[in-house]
Amino acid sequence: MAHVDSASDDRTANNAVRHQYRVLSDAEKEQMVRLKDLGAAFIAECQKAGSSREISLAITNAEQAVMWAVKHVTR
């Protein structure tokens, strides 16, 4: 399957479960990208800190936090 940018209006192409999306405003798309970028930056810093159960939990919870924040924006 081809890569589809998560801020694209074509994002239904990469999701087999959710078939209907509302079109996001430009501001919502920008907010979603900012949230994902913040999460990615935090995860990158965690990975620089080393490897441990605590770091793994921090990364998992960061991924979950981004998921819920994005879900809020795209609901």
PDB file with one MODEL, atoms N, CA, C and O in Angstrom:
MODEL        1
ATOM      1  N   MET A   1       0.842  -1.178   0.000  1.00  0.00           N
ATOM      2  CA  MET A   1       0.000   0.000   0.000  1.00  0.00           C
ATOM      3  C   MET A   1       0.887   1.241   0.000  1.00  0.00           C
ATOM      4  O   MET A   1       1.899   1.283   0.699  1.00  0.00           O
ATOM      5  N   ALA A   2       0.519   2.223  -0.761  1.00  0.00           N
ATOM      6  CA  ALA A   2       1.277   3.457  -0.858  1.00  0.00           C
ATOM      7  C   ALA A   2       1.149   4.266   0.425  1.00  0.00           C
ATOM      8  O   ALA A   2       0.145   4.186   1.133  1.00  0.00           O
ATOM      9  N   HIS A   3       2.185   5.046   0.708  1.00  0.00           N
ATOM     10  CA  HIS A   3       2.169   5.914   1.880  1.00  0.00           C
ATOM     11  C   HIS A   3       1.177   7.048   1.661  1.00  0.00           C
ATOM     12  O   HIS A   3       1.164   7.677   0.602  1.00  0.00           O
ATOM     13  N   VAL A   4       0.358   7.303   2.657  1.00  0.00           N
ATOM     14  CA  VAL A   4      -0.574   8.420   2.616  1.00  0.00           C
ATOM     15  C   VAL A   4      -0.287   9.292   3.822  1.00  0.00           C
ATOM     16  O   VAL A   4      -0.327   8.816   4.957  1.00  0.00           O
ATOM     17  N   ASP A   5       0.003  10.563   3.590  1.00  0.00           N
ATOM     18  CA  ASP A   5       0.283  11.492   4.679  1.00  0.00           C
ATOM     19  C   ASP A   5      -0.925  11.573   5.610  1.00  0.00           C
ATOM     20  O   ASP A   5      -2.066  11.640   5.154  1.00  0.00           O
ATOM     21  N   SER A   6      -0.668  11.567   6.908  1.00  0.00           N
ATOM     22  CA  SER A   6      -1.767  11.561   7.876  1.00  0.00           C
ATOM     23  C   SER A   6      -2.569  12.854   7.863  1.00  0.00           C
ATOM     24  O   SER A   6      -3.697  12.881   8.355  1.00  0.00           O
ATOM     25  N   ALA A   7      -2.015  13.918   7.313  1.00  0.00           N
ATOM     26  CA  ALA A   7      -2.749  15.172   7.220  1.00  0.00           C
ATOM     27  C   ALA A   7      -3.490  15.315   5.888  1.00  0.00           C
ATOM     28  O   ALA A   7      -4.143  16.329   5.641  1.00  0.00           O
ATOM     29  N   SER A   8      -3.385  14.309   5.043  1.00  0.00           N
ATOM     30  CA  SER A   8      -4.017  14.351   3.728  1.00  0.00           C
ATOM     31  C   SER A   8      -5.502  14.024   3.817  1.00  0.00           C
ATOM     32  O   SER A   8      -5.930  13.262   4.683  1.00  0.00           O
ATOM     33  N   ASP A   9      -6.272  14.605   2.920  1.00  0.00           N
ATOM     34  CA  ASP A   9      -7.696  14.260   2.840  1.00  0.00           C
ATOM     35  C   ASP A   9      -7.891  12.846   2.299  1.00  0.00           C
ATOM     36  O   ASP A   9      -9.001  12.316   2.345  1.00  0.00           O
ATOM     37  N   ASP A  10      -6.829  12.230   1.789  1.00  0.00           N
ATOM     38  CA  ASP A  10      -6.880  10.864   1.260  1.00  0.00           C
ATOM     39  C   ASP A  10      -6.521   9.825   2.318  1.00  0.00           C
ATOM     40  O   ASP A  10      -6.236   8.677   1.975  1.00  0.00           O
ATOM     41  N   ARG A  11      -6.529  10.203   3.599  1.00  0.00           N
ATOM     42  CA  ARG A  11      -6.038   9.312   4.651  1.00  0.00           C
ATOM     43  C   ARG A  11      -6.901   8.076   4.875  1.00  0.00           C
ATOM     44  O   ARG A  11      -6.471   7.172   5.592  1.00  0.00           O
ATOM     45  N   THR A  12      -8.098   7.995   4.297  1.00  0.00           N
ATOM     46  CA  THR A  12      -8.905   6.773   4.431  1.00  0.00           C
ATOM     47  C   THR A  12      -8.263   5.605   3.697  1.00  0.00           C
ATOM     48  O   THR A  12      -8.589   4.451   3.975  1.00  0.00           O
ATOM     49  N   ALA A  13      -7.367   5.879   2.777  1.00  0.00           N
ATOM     50  CA  ALA A  13      -6.761   4.815   1.974  1.00  0.00           C
ATOM     51  C   ALA A  13      -5.902   3.876   2.803  1.00  0.00           C
ATOM     52  O   ALA A  13      -5.698   2.728   2.406  1.00  0.00           O
ATOM     53  N   ASN A  14      -5.391   4.327   3.944  1.00  0.00           N
ATOM     54  CA  ASN A  14      -4.502   3.481   4.742  1.00  0.00           C
ATOM     55  C   ASN A  14      -5.174   2.980   6.020  1.00  0.00           C
ATOM     56  O   ASN A  14      -4.488   2.613   6.974  1.00  0.00           O
ATOM     57  N   ASN A  15      -6.497   2.961   6.048  1.00  0.00           N
ATOM     58  CA  ASN A  15      -7.201   2.501   7.240  1.00  0.00           C
ATOM     59  C   ASN A  15      -8.320   1.555   6.832  1.00  0.00           C
ATOM     60  O   ASN A  15      -9.299   1.975   6.216  1.00  0.00           O
ATOM     61  N   ALA A  16      -8.176   0.288   7.173  1.00  0.00           N
ATOM     62  CA  ALA A  16      -9.154  -0.723   6.776  1.00  0.00           C
ATOM     63  C   ALA A  16     -10.388  -0.723   7.664  1.00  0.00           C
ATOM     64  O   ALA A  16     -11.400  -1.321   7.301  1.00  0.00           O
ATOM     65  N   VAL A  17     -10.330  -0.073   8.812  1.00  0.00           N
ATOM     66  CA  VAL A  17     -11.437  -0.140   9.760  1.00  0.00           C
ATOM     67  C   VAL A  17     -12.359   1.074   9.661  1.00  0.00           C
ATOM     68  O   VAL A  17     -13.578   0.940   9.551  1.00  0.00           O
ATOM     69  N   ARG A  18     -11.763   2.240   9.701  1.00  0.00           N
ATOM     70  CA  ARG A  18     -12.555   3.473   9.706  1.00  0.00           C
ATOM     71  C   ARG A  18     -12.670   3.978   8.280  1.00  0.00           C
ATOM     72  O   ARG A  18     -11.683   4.423   7.696  1.00  0.00           O
ATOM     73  N   HIS A  19     -13.862   3.914   7.720  1.00  0.00           N
ATOM     74  CA  HIS A  19     -14.037   4.231   6.302  1.00  0.00           C
ATOM     75  C   HIS A  19     -14.558   5.639   6.046  1.00  0.00           C
ATOM     76  O   HIS A  19     -14.555   6.097   4.903  1.00  0.00           O
ATOM     77  N   GLN A  20     -14.999   6.323   7.078  1.00  0.00           N
ATOM     78  CA  GLN A  20     -15.506   7.678   6.868  1.00  0.00           C
ATOM     79  C   GLN A  20     -14.738   8.648   7.752  1.00  0.00           C
ATOM     80  O   GLN A  20     -14.629   8.459   8.964  1.00  0.00           O
ATOM     81  N   TYR A  21     -14.221   9.665   7.135  1.00  0.00           N
ATOM     82  CA  TYR A  21     -13.522  10.729   7.831  1.00  0.00           C
ATOM     83  C   TYR A  21     -14.161  12.044   7.444  1.00  0.00           C
ATOM     84  O   TYR A  21     -14.667  12.199   6.332  1.00  0.00           O
ATOM     85  N   ARG A  22     -14.137  12.978   8.355  1.00  0.00           N
ATOM     86  CA  ARG A  22     -14.559  14.317   7.960  1.00  0.00           C
ATOM     87  C   ARG A  22     -13.321  15.036   7.438  1.00  0.00           C
ATOM     88  O   ARG A  22     -12.203  14.708   7.835  1.00  0.00           O
ATOM     89  N   VAL A  23     -13.503  15.985   6.578  1.00  0.00           N
ATOM     90  CA  VAL A  23     -12.386  16.746   6.049  1.00  0.00           C
ATOM     91  C   VAL A  23     -11.938  17.716   7.135  1.00  0.00           C
ATOM     92  O   VAL A  23     -12.749  18.460   7.688  1.00  0.00           O
ATOM     93  N   LEU A  24     -10.662  17.703   7.431  1.00  0.00           N
ATOM     94  CA  LEU A  24     -10.113  18.571   8.462  1.00  0.00           C
ATOM     95  C   LEU A  24      -9.799  19.944   7.888  1.00  0.00           C
ATOM     96  O   LEU A  24      -9.445  20.085   6.717  1.00  0.00           O
ATOM     97  N   SER A  25      -9.938  20.949   8.739  1.00  0.00           N
ATOM     98  CA  SER A  25      -9.534  22.293   8.329  1.00  0.00           C
ATOM     99  C   SER A  25      -8.005  22.347   8.282  1.00  0.00           C
ATOM    100  O   SER A  25      -7.331  21.472   8.826  1.00  0.00           O
ATOM    101  N   ASP A  26      -7.475  23.356   7.644  1.00  0.00           N
ATOM    102  CA  ASP A  26      -6.017  23.512   7.604  1.00  0.00           C
ATOM    103  C   ASP A  26      -5.458  23.661   9.014  1.00  0.00           C
ATOM    104  O   ASP A  26      -4.391  23.126   9.315  1.00  0.00           O
ATOM    105  N   ALA A  27      -6.162  24.376   9.878  1.00  0.00           N
ATOM    106  CA  ALA A  27      -5.711  24.560  11.261  1.00  0.00           C
ATOM    107  C   ALA A  27      -5.677  23.227  12.005  1.00  0.00           C
ATOM    108  O   ALA A  27      -4.751  22.968  12.773  1.00  0.00           O
ATOM    109  N   GLU A  28      -6.683  22.380  11.781  1.00  0.00           N
ATOM    110  CA  GLU A  28      -6.711  21.062  12.422  1.00  0.00           C
ATOM    111  C   GLU A  28      -5.578  20.182  11.907  1.00  0.00           C
ATOM    112  O   GLU A  28      -4.950  19.460  12.681  1.00  0.00           O
ATOM    113  N   LYS A  29      -5.317  20.240  10.615  1.00  0.00           N
ATOM    114  CA  LYS A  29      -4.210  19.474  10.040  1.00  0.00           C
ATOM    115  C   LYS A  29      -2.878  19.921  10.643  1.00  0.00           C
ATOM    116  O   LYS A  29      -2.037  19.091  10.987  1.00  0.00           O
ATOM    117  N   GLU A  30      -2.693  21.227  10.769  1.00  0.00           N
ATOM    118  CA  GLU A  30      -1.464  21.756  11.353  1.00  0.00           C
ATOM    119  C   GLU A  30      -1.328  21.333  12.812  1.00  0.00           C
ATOM    120  O   GLU A  30      -0.239  20.975  13.260  1.00  0.00           O
ATOM    121  N   GLN A  31      -2.442  21.375  13.555  1.00  0.00           N
ATOM    122  CA  GLN A  31      -2.405  20.972  14.961  1.00  0.00           C
ATOM    123  C   GLN A  31      -2.050  19.495  15.086  1.00  0.00           C
ATOM    124  O   GLN A  31      -1.260  19.122  15.953  1.00  0.00           O
ATOM    125  N   MET A  32      -2.624  18.653  14.234  1.00  0.00           N
ATOM    126  CA  MET A  32      -2.340  17.225  14.264  1.00  0.00           C
ATOM    127  C   MET A  32      -0.857  16.969  13.982  1.00  0.00           C
ATOM    128  O   MET A  32      -0.230  16.152  14.657  1.00  0.00           O
ATOM    129  N   VAL A  33      -0.304  17.651  13.003  1.00  0.00           N
ATOM    130  CA  VAL A  33       1.109  17.490  12.669  1.00  0.00           C
ATOM    131  C   VAL A  33       1.987  17.958  13.830  1.00  0.00           C
ATOM    132  O   VAL A  33       2.981  17.309  14.154  1.00  0.00           O
ATOM    133  N   ARG A  34       1.622  19.091  14.464  1.00  0.00           N
ATOM    134  CA  ARG A  34       2.402  19.589  15.617  1.00  0.00           C
ATOM    135  C   ARG A  34       2.391  18.580  16.756  1.00  0.00           C
ATOM    136  O   ARG A  34       3.431  18.315  17.359  1.00  0.00           O
ATOM    137  N   LEU A  35       1.225  18.016  17.057  1.00  0.00           N
ATOM    138  CA  LEU A  35       1.129  17.015  18.126  1.00  0.00           C
ATOM    139  C   LEU A  35       2.007  15.806  17.824  1.00  0.00           C
ATOM    140  O   LEU A  35       2.718  15.316  18.701  1.00  0.00           O
ATOM    141  N   LYS A  36       1.957  15.328  16.590  1.00  0.00           N
ATOM    142  CA  LYS A  36       2.769  14.177  16.205  1.00  0.00           C
ATOM    143  C   LYS A  36       4.256  14.515  16.261  1.00  0.00           C
ATOM    144  O   LYS A  36       5.065  13.689  16.685  1.00  0.00           O
ATOM    145  N   ASP A  37       4.618  15.727  15.834  1.00  0.00           N
ATOM    146  CA  ASP A  37       6.017  16.143  15.886  1.00  0.00           C
ATOM    147  C   ASP A  37       6.515  16.231  17.323  1.00  0.00           C
ATOM    148  O   ASP A  37       7.634  15.813  17.620  1.00  0.00           O
ATOM    149  N   LEU A  38       5.682  16.778  18.223  1.00  0.00           N
ATOM    150  CA  LEU A  38       6.064  16.843  19.640  1.00  0.00           C
ATOM    151  C   LEU A  38       6.270  15.450  20.213  1.00  0.00           C
ATOM    152  O   LEU A  38       7.232  15.211  20.942  1.00  0.00           O
ATOM    153  N   GLY A  39       5.370  14.533  19.887  1.00  0.00           N
ATOM    154  CA  GLY A  39       5.504  13.154  20.356  1.00  0.00           C
ATOM    155  C   GLY A  39       6.768  12.513  19.823  1.00  0.00           C
ATOM    156  O   GLY A  39       7.478  11.828  20.560  1.00  0.00           O
ATOM    157  N   ALA A  40       7.057  12.731  18.541  1.00  0.00           N
ATOM    158  CA  ALA A  40       8.262  12.151  17.933  1.00  0.00           C
ATOM    159  C   ALA A  40       9.521  12.720  18.575  1.00  0.00           C
ATOM    160  O   ALA A  40      10.488  11.990  18.793  1.00  0.00           O
ATOM    161  N   ALA A  41       9.518  14.019  18.879  1.00  0.00           N
ATOM    162  CA  ALA A  41      10.682  14.638  19.521  1.00  0.00           C
ATOM    163  C   ALA A  41      10.894  14.069  20.922  1.00  0.00           C
ATOM    164  O   ALA A  41      12.028  13.795  21.315  1.00  0.00           O
ATOM    165  N   PHE A  42       9.814  13.889  21.671  1.00  0.00           N
ATOM    166  CA  PHE A  42       9.921  13.323  23.008  1.00  0.00           C
ATOM    167  C   PHE A  42      10.452  11.895  22.947  1.00  0.00           C
ATOM    168  O   PHE A  42      11.326  11.521  23.729  1.00  0.00           O
ATOM    169  N   ILE A  43       9.933  11.109  22.033  1.00  0.00           N
ATOM    170  CA  ILE A  43      10.381   9.724  21.879  1.00  0.00           C
ATOM    171  C   ILE A  43      11.859   9.682  21.500  1.00  0.00           C
ATOM    172  O   ILE A  43      12.607   8.853  22.018  1.00  0.00           O
ATOM    173  N   ALA A  44      12.283  10.563  20.607  1.00  0.00           N
ATOM    174  CA  ALA A  44      13.697  10.612  20.209  1.00  0.00           C
ATOM    175  C   ALA A  44      14.589  10.928  21.412  1.00  0.00           C
ATOM    176  O   ALA A  44      15.657  10.335  21.562  1.00  0.00           O
ATOM    177  N   GLU A  45      14.162  11.850  22.261  1.00  0.00           N
ATOM    178  CA  GLU A  45      14.937  12.174  23.463  1.00  0.00           C
ATOM    179  C   GLU A  45      14.988  10.984  24.415  1.00  0.00           C
ATOM    180  O   GLU A  45      16.024  10.709  25.020  1.00  0.00           O
ATOM    181  N   CYS A  46      13.871  10.286  24.544  1.00  0.00           N
ATOM    182  CA  CYS A  46      13.852   9.092  25.393  1.00  0.00           C
ATOM    183  C   CYS A  46      14.834   8.053  24.872  1.00  0.00           C
ATOM    184  O   CYS A  46      15.558   7.439  25.655  1.00  0.00           O
ATOM    185  N   GLN A  47      14.867   7.852  23.575  1.00  0.00           N
ATOM    186  CA  GLN A  47      15.758   6.862  22.989  1.00  0.00           C
ATOM    187  C   GLN A  47      17.227   7.236  23.191  1.00  0.00           C
ATOM    188  O   GLN A  47      18.078   6.356  23.319  1.00  0.00           O
ATOM    189  N   LYS A  48      17.523   8.524  23.221  1.00  0.00           N
ATOM    190  CA  LYS A  48      18.892   8.979  23.483  1.00  0.00           C
ATOM    191  C   LYS A  48      19.302   8.684  24.922  1.00  0.00           C
ATOM    192  O   LYS A  48      20.489   8.536  25.212  1.00  0.00           O
ATOM    193  N   ALA A  49      18.319   8.597  25.827  1.00  0.00           N
ATOM    194  CA  ALA A  49      18.604   8.399  27.252  1.00  0.00           C
ATOM    195  C   ALA A  49      19.070   6.980  27.558  1.00  0.00           C
ATOM    196  O   ALA A  49      19.637   6.722  28.620  1.00  0.00           O
ATOM    197  N   GLY A  50      18.832   6.076  26.638  1.00  0.00           N
ATOM    198  CA  GLY A  50      19.241   4.696  26.864  1.00  0.00           C
ATOM    199  C   GLY A  50      18.075   3.741  26.742  1.00  0.00           C
ATOM    200  O   GLY A  50      17.038   4.065  26.165  1.00  0.00           O
ATOM    201  N   SER A  51      18.267   2.559  27.298  1.00  0.00           N
ATOM    202  CA  SER A  51      17.262   1.513  27.168  1.00  0.00           C
ATOM    203  C   SER A  51      16.953   0.938  28.545  1.00  0.00           C
ATOM    204  O   SER A  51      17.852   0.524  29.278  1.00  0.00           O
ATOM    205  N   SER A  52      15.681   0.920  28.878  1.00  0.00           N
ATOM    206  CA  SER A  52      15.235   0.334  30.140  1.00  0.00           C
ATOM    207  C   SER A  52      13.736   0.108  30.060  1.00  0.00           C
ATOM    208  O   SER A  52      13.075   0.571  29.130  1.00  0.00           O
ATOM    209  N   ARG A  53      13.221  -0.589  31.017  1.00  0.00           N
ATOM    210  CA  ARG A  53      11.777  -0.787  31.087  1.00  0.00           C
ATOM    211  C   ARG A  53      11.070   0.556  31.223  1.00  0.00           C
ATOM    212  O   ARG A  53      10.019   0.782  30.624  1.00  0.00           O
ATOM    213  N   GLU A  54      11.665   1.448  32.024  1.00  0.00           N
ATOM    214  CA  GLU A  54      11.057   2.764  32.238  1.00  0.00           C
ATOM    215  C   GLU A  54      11.004   3.576  30.946  1.00  0.00           C
ATOM    216  O   GLU A  54      10.009   4.243  30.662  1.00  0.00           O
ATOM    217  N   ILE A  55      12.087   3.513  30.164  1.00  0.00           N
ATOM    218  CA  ILE A  55      12.096   4.223  28.877  1.00  0.00           C
ATOM    219  C   ILE A  55      11.075   3.607  27.939  1.00  0.00           C
ATOM    220  O   ILE A  55      10.373   4.327  27.229  1.00  0.00           O
ATOM    221  N   SER A  56      10.983   2.282  27.927  1.00  0.00           N
ATOM    222  CA  SER A  56       9.987   1.620  27.078  1.00  0.00           C
ATOM    223  C   SER A  56       8.575   2.053  27.459  1.00  0.00           C
ATOM    224  O   SER A  56       7.739   2.297  26.589  1.00  0.00           O
ATOM    225  N   LEU A  57       8.312   2.147  28.758  1.00  0.00           N
ATOM    226  CA  LEU A  57       6.992   2.595  29.222  1.00  0.00           C
ATOM    227  C   LEU A  57       6.743   4.053  28.850  1.00  0.00           C
ATOM    228  O   LEU A  57       5.637   4.415  28.449  1.00  0.00           O
ATOM    229  N   ALA A  58       7.767   4.884  28.983  1.00  0.00           N
ATOM    230  CA  ALA A  58       7.627   6.295  28.616  1.00  0.00           C
ATOM    231  C   ALA A  58       7.285   6.431  27.137  1.00  0.00           C
ATOM    232  O   ALA A  58       6.420   7.225  26.767  1.00  0.00           O
ATOM    233  N   ILE A  59       7.961   5.659  26.294  1.00  0.00           N
ATOM    234  CA  ILE A  59       7.708   5.715  24.850  1.00  0.00           C
ATOM    235  C   ILE A  59       6.308   5.211  24.531  1.00  0.00           C
ATOM    236  O   ILE A  59       5.589   5.831  23.748  1.00  0.00           O
ATOM    237  N   THR A  60       5.920   4.097  25.128  1.00  0.00           N
ATOM    238  CA  THR A  60       4.575   3.562  24.886  1.00  0.00           C
ATOM    239  C   THR A  60       3.513   4.568  25.297  1.00  0.00           C
ATOM    240  O   THR A  60       2.538   4.777  24.576  1.00  0.00           O
ATOM    241  N   ASN A  61       3.699   5.186  26.446  1.00  0.00           N
ATOM    242  CA  ASN A  61       2.710   6.151  26.917  1.00  0.00           C
ATOM    243  C   ASN A  61       2.716   7.428  26.088  1.00  0.00           C
ATOM    244  O   ASN A  61       1.671   8.056  25.917  1.00  0.00           O
ATOM    245  N   ALA A  62       3.870   7.819  25.574  1.00  0.00           N
ATOM    246  CA  ALA A  62       3.935   8.972  24.672  1.00  0.00           C
ATOM    247  C   ALA A  62       3.166   8.674  23.389  1.00  0.00           C
ATOM    248  O   ALA A  62       2.422   9.522  22.895  1.00  0.00           O
ATOM    249  N   GLU A  63       3.347   7.470  22.851  1.00  0.00           N
ATOM    250  CA  GLU A  63       2.612   7.067  21.645  1.00  0.00           C
ATOM    251  C   GLU A  63       1.111   7.092  21.910  1.00  0.00           C
ATOM    252  O   GLU A  63       0.333   7.550  21.073  1.00  0.00           O
ATOM    253  N   GLN A  64       0.715   6.604  23.065  1.00  0.00           N
ATOM    254  CA  GLN A  64      -0.705   6.599  23.417  1.00  0.00           C
ATOM    255  C   GLN A  64      -1.232   8.027  23.586  1.00  0.00           C
ATOM    256  O   GLN A  64      -2.336   8.334  23.134  1.00  0.00           O
ATOM    257  N   ALA A  65      -0.464   8.888  24.223  1.00  0.00           N
ATOM    258  CA  ALA A  65      -0.882  10.274  24.407  1.00  0.00           C
ATOM    259  C   ALA A  65      -1.087  10.973  23.066  1.00  0.00           C
ATOM    260  O   ALA A  65      -2.061  11.702  22.878  1.00  0.00           O
ATOM    261  N   VAL A  66      -0.163  10.743  22.139  1.00  0.00           N
ATOM    262  CA  VAL A  66      -0.304  11.340  20.805  1.00  0.00           C
ATOM    263  C   VAL A  66      -1.548  10.797  20.118  1.00  0.00           C
ATOM    264  O   VAL A  66      -2.296  11.554  19.498  1.00  0.00           O
ATOM    265  N   MET A  67      -1.772   9.497  20.223  1.00  0.00           N
ATOM    266  CA  MET A  67      -2.951   8.886  19.600  1.00  0.00           C
ATOM    267  C   MET A  67      -4.231   9.552  20.099  1.00  0.00           C
ATOM    268  O   MET A  67      -5.094   9.920  19.302  1.00  0.00           O
ATOM    269  N   TRP A  68      -4.354   9.708  21.418  1.00  0.00           N
ATOM    270  CA  TRP A  68      -5.580  10.292  21.973  1.00  0.00           C
ATOM    271  C   TRP A  68      -5.710  11.764  21.615  1.00  0.00           C
ATOM    272  O   TRP A  68      -6.816  12.231  21.345  1.00  0.00           O
ATOM    273  N   ALA A  69      -4.611  12.504  21.604  1.00  0.00           N
ATOM    274  CA  ALA A  69      -4.658  13.914  21.246  1.00  0.00           C
ATOM    275  C   ALA A  69      -5.082  14.079  19.785  1.00  0.00           C
ATOM    276  O   ALA A  69      -5.900  14.941  19.463  1.00  0.00           O
ATOM    277  N   VAL A  70      -4.522  13.250  18.908  1.00  0.00           N
ATOM    278  CA  VAL A  70      -4.886  13.297  17.496  1.00  0.00           C
ATOM    279  C   VAL A  70      -6.343  12.898  17.312  1.00  0.00           C
ATOM    280  O   VAL A  70      -7.061  13.494  16.510  1.00  0.00           O
ATOM    281  N   LYS A  71      -6.771  11.893  18.055  1.00  0.00           N
ATOM    282  CA  LYS A  71      -8.178  11.468  17.970  1.00  0.00           C
ATOM    283  C   LYS A  71      -9.102  12.626  18.343  1.00  0.00           C
ATOM    284  O   LYS A  71     -10.148  12.817  17.722  1.00  0.00           O
ATOM    285  N   HIS A  72      -8.714  13.394  19.354  1.00  0.00           N
ATOM    286  CA  HIS A  72      -9.508  14.564  19.748  1.00  0.00           C
ATOM    287  C   HIS A  72      -9.614  15.548  18.575  1.00  0.00           C
ATOM    288  O   HIS A  72     -10.700  16.043  18.273  1.00  0.00           O
ATOM    289  N   VAL A  73      -8.496  15.825  17.926  1.00  0.00           N
ATOM    290  CA  VAL A  73      -8.482  16.789  16.828  1.00  0.00           C
ATOM    291  C   VAL A  73      -9.307  16.288  15.660  1.00  0.00           C
ATOM    292  O   VAL A  73      -9.992  17.077  15.009  1.00  0.00           O
ATOM    293  N   THR A  74      -9.257  14.993  15.380  1.00  0.00           N
ATOM    294  CA  THR A  74      -9.897  14.455  14.171  1.00  0.00           C
ATOM    295  C   THR A  74     -11.314  13.922  14.378  1.00  0.00           C
ATOM    296  O   THR A  74     -11.939  13.447  13.429  1.00  0.00           O
ATOM    297  N   ARG A  75     -11.817  13.995  15.581  1.00  0.00           N
ATOM    298  CA  ARG A  75     -13.155  13.433  15.851  1.00  0.00           C
ATOM    299  C   ARG A  75     -14.258  14.123  15.124  1.00  0.00           C
ATOM    300  O   ARG A  75     -15.422  13.748  15.266  1.00  0.00           O
TER     301      ARG A  75
ENDMDL
END
